[in-house]
């Protein structure tokens, strides 16, 4: 009897002393968030810059975002189910789609508004069924200015659908559409180029003819959008806030770069 009690005590002590596993934050989204191949650099998804804001012993970022995916194709290809199958209670899933869902001309990925809404609701329900926390994010702004230098929104009703689903389903919302729009409007047509994949011929061996991309970020843009996402985490009072650490010096330096 004594030996059994001793073994039980030792087992309990070992369990109490074992370090808790890190919370995993899964990222489900499109190319603006996704990790990039070496042959696409310096293109950078903002999700790649998120881990630096968290203590790695507390929070692990698992970036499952993929170029060219909409809610429809992310589900159809089994990418969504792979996240759900990996979830543990207490994990988070950050869900950011819209750029490809809204692309009417790209029939391989286009998702009509009603289907987009239904897909977001399904995603929320799937995450909650695993006792994890869904977080909805509106799509980031594209860099488009009119002749007068005013920022133009290209996303139509899709950001409002995300906001409505978040409100109706009582899901935390990080409104990157609003915050990135404010950032680009503040920087203006010229200075905002520094955030995006804008390269002259010869500037990068990956783009020998140059590239002028107003959707995808270079490292500076990814860092600043990740910082806006962290601001949104704080504003939404997510439990993850307790595991945040101070922004790296590179982010503080980047925050003032490129301003007029």
Protein Blocks (a to p, Z undefined) as FASTA:
>chain_A
ZZmmmmmmmmmmmmmmpccddddddddddfklmccdfklpcbdcfklmmmmmpcfklpcc
ddfbdehiafklmmmnommmmmmmmpcghiacdddehjlmmmmmlmmlpccfklmmmmmm
mmmmmmmmnopacddddddddddddfkopacdfklmmlmmmmmmmmmnopacddfklmmm
mmmmmnommlmmmmpccddehkamklmnopadfkbccfklmmmmmmmmmmmmmmnopakl
mmpccddfklmmmmmgoiZZ
